[in-house]
């Protein structure tokens, strides 16, 4: 992780692989074939970020070497079923509880999408904390755009239009996050 407890590109891919393998279960019984896991990670990441060489991630072999996933010994050796380990679950949860950097870029989009994709692996308090982190990040970004908008008296109408759009988009995101938090608190 970076020093501010945010995910590196490598760790975001690691979170994706571990989360997909964990699925909806945390009992270690969820299995997925090696090639299916690789394809699932590639499909999810490329659909969120588009094709990106910067987001080429850990190999499955590294996750196995680190003891985060294991092969089911009762399957074919060339394309074995993989299972997440207790250590893998722990690492996945640690990655899910990371911070989010301010700004709108491909990596942040991927990290937010991964957090929502695997949100169900966090307890309610952790979910609420993650929503607060997302709100704080969006509020900081909104404040920057509002400051730029108000600071520039003679800005061109193209810049004004774009800034108004971004301010509106961030306001809608914040409203959605507030509603989502209320829904989680009501559970």
N, C-alpha and C positions, 0 to 999 in steps of 0.2 A: 504494500500500500504506500501511497504517497504520505508525506509527513503530516498532512492534514486529515488523515484517516479516510481518504477517498481512494477509489479503485483505479488501478492501472488498467490499460487495455488487456493485458494478460490475465489479470484477475477477473475482469468482466467475463471473459471467455470461460474461465474456470468456474465462475458462478453459474453461467449458462449450462455447462456440461453437468455439474453436480445437481443443479436444480431440476434439469430434465430427467436425469437418472433417478432422483428422489421421487419425482412425480407427486402424487397425492399422498403417498405413504412415507412414513418415517420408520418403518419396522424393518427395513433392509430386505424386504421380500420383493420389491419391485425390480424386474429384470428388463434389460434391453440389450439387443445384439450390438456388438461393437460398431458395425457399419451404420446401424440405425441411429446410434447416438451421435456419431460424426455428422451424419446427414442432418439430423435435427438441430444440432448446434449451428451448422453452416446456414441452414434455412432461416432460423430465427434471427441470427445476427445480420445476415445480408438483407433481410426484409426490413429491419429497423434502420440500418446504417447505409445500405447499399454495399456493393462490393468494395472491400477495403483491405489492402495489404497490411495496414497498420494494426488491424484486428485479427491477424492470424494468431491463434491461441496455442495453448498447451496441447501437446499430443496426449492422447488417451494413455499412452504408455507412461508418461510422466505422472499422471494421476494414479496409475496402478503402482508405480515405483514408490510414490509417497504414501501409499496405503489408504488413499481416499476412495478408491474403488477396487474391487476384486473380480476375478473371473469366476463364473460358476463352473466348477470342475466337471459337471455332468453334461457339458455341451461340446460341440465341435471346436477343436482348437484354432481353426483358421478364422472363425467368426463367432467367438464365444459370447454368451450372455454375460453382462456386467451387472454388478450390484454395488450400491453405495455402502460404505462402511460407516460405523459410528463416528470415526474420525472425519470422514467425508461430510457427514451431516453437520458436525461441529464447525468445520471450515465453511460450509455453505452458509450456515447461520451467521457466522462472523462476517462474511462478505456481505450478506443481506443487511447487516446492521451498520454498514459503513456510512460515511457522510457523502454528500453530493457537492461537487464543485459548482460555483456560480457560473452562469453563462450557458448559452445554447449552442451545443456542438454535437457531433455524432456520438461521441463517447458518452456524454451525459444522457442523450436520448436513449442509448442502449442500456445504461445503468438504471434509469428510471423504469424503462420497460421491463427489465429483469426483476427489479424490486416488486413491481406489480404482478408479474407473472408468477413469482414464488412467494408472494405476500402471506399466503396461508401457512407457511412454515414458521412464521413469527407468532409469538403470543400477542395478545391484545395491547399490552403496554409497549412492546417493541413496534407494533404497527402504528400506534399513535405517535411514538417518537419519530418514526420514519416520515409520517405525514407532516409533522412539525418541521423536520429538516427540509422537506420539499417546499413547504410554505415559506420558510425563511429564505431559501434560495430564490424562489420566485419573487418574493417581496424585495430582495436586494436588487434583482435584475430590473424589476419594475421601477424602483427608485432611481436607478441609473438612467433609464430611458426617460422618465419624467423630468429628471434634472437636465438632461441633454435637450429635451423639448423646450423647457422653460428658459434655459440659458441662451439659446440661440434666437435672438429677436428677429433677425432677417434671414432665417433659413429658407431655402428653396421649397416650393410646394411639394416637390417629390420627396424630399427628406421629411417634411411635415406629415405627409400622407403615410409614409412608411412608419414613422415614429408613432403616429396615432394608431395604426394597425397593430404594432407590437405592444403598445400600452393596453389596447383592448384585449389582445390575445392573452397577455399575462393576467389581466383582471379576470378573464374568464377561467383561466387555470386556477387562480386563487379561490374563486368561488366554487369551482368543482372540488378542490381539495378540502375546503371548509365543509361542504356537503358530505363528502366521503368520510371525513373525520367524524361528523355527527352520526353517520350510519354505523361506523365501527363502534363508537361510544354507546350506541343503542343496543348493541348485541349483548 
